[in-house]
């Protein structure tokens, strides 16, 4: 079954049910060509996130980059306005 986007928007619940029952549902693109196919997801096909997957694979972070700048460094970069007023 081929439907247009407006028809799919108004009848999405019915189209999903028909796809779950095994019918092939295609939502046509703007030019009338096939755009997307509505298909059921197989049980267990969703991948779970793998936490810690990159552990040990990245170079160590240089924490020196995150230290506060000194007054001299702020002046050298043109950020005098960020310094406290000397009174």
C-alpha positions in Angstrom: 0.0 0.0 0.0 1.4 3.4 -1.0 0.1 6.5 0.9 0.9 10.2 0.7 2.4 12.1 3.6 -0.8 13.9 4.5 -2.7 10.6 4.5 -0.1 9.0 6.6 -0.3 11.9 9.1 -4.0 11.5 9.5 -4.1 7.7 9.6 -0.7 6.9 11.3 -2.2 4.7 14.0 -4.0 2.6 11.4 -1.0 2.4 9.2 1.2 1.2 12.1 -1.3 -1.5 12.9 -1.4 -2.7 9.3 2.4 -2.8 9.2 2.5 -4.8 12.4 0.1 -7.3 10.8 2.6 -7.7 7.9 1.3 -5.4 5.2 3.9 -3.4 3.4 3.3 0.3 3.9 5.2 2.9 1.8 4.9 6.6 2.4 5.4 8.4 -0.9 7.8 11.3 -1.3 6.9 14.7 -2.7 7.3 13.7 -6.3 5.1 10.6 -5.8 8.2 8.3 -5.7 8.7 5.9 -2.8 10.0 7.8 0.2 10.0 5.6 3.3 8.8 2.1 4.3 6.9 1.5 7.5 8.1 -1.8 8.9 7.8 -3.5 12.3 10.9 -3.7 14.6 12.1 -7.2 15.4 12.0 -8.0 19.2 15.4 -7.5 20.7 16.8 -5.6 17.7 17.3 -2.4 19.7 20.9 -2.0 20.8 21.5 -1.1 24.4 24.0 1.6 25.1 27.4 0.3 25.9 28.7 2.5 28.7 32.5 2.6 29.1 33.0 1.5 25.5 35.7 4.1 24.9 37.5 3.5 28.2 41.3 3.3 27.6 40.9 4.2 23.9 41.1 8.0 24.2 44.3 9.9 25.1 44.4 11.3 28.6 42.9 14.8 29.0 45.3 17.6 29.6 43.8 19.2 32.7 46.2 22.2 32.4 43.9 23.5 29.7 41.1 24.0 32.2 43.0 25.9 34.9 42.0 29.6 35.5 44.1 32.1 33.6 46.4 34.4 35.5 46.0 38.1 35.5 49.0 38.4 33.1 47.5 35.9 30.7 44.2 37.7 30.7 45.9 41.0 30.0 48.0 39.4 27.2 44.8 38.1 25.6 43.0 41.5 25.8 40.6 40.6 28.6 41.4 43.5 31.0 37.7 44.1 31.5 37.5 40.6 33.3 40.0 41.7 35.9 38.8 43.1 39.2 39.2 46.9 39.6 42.3 47.8 41.6 41.2 50.3 44.2 
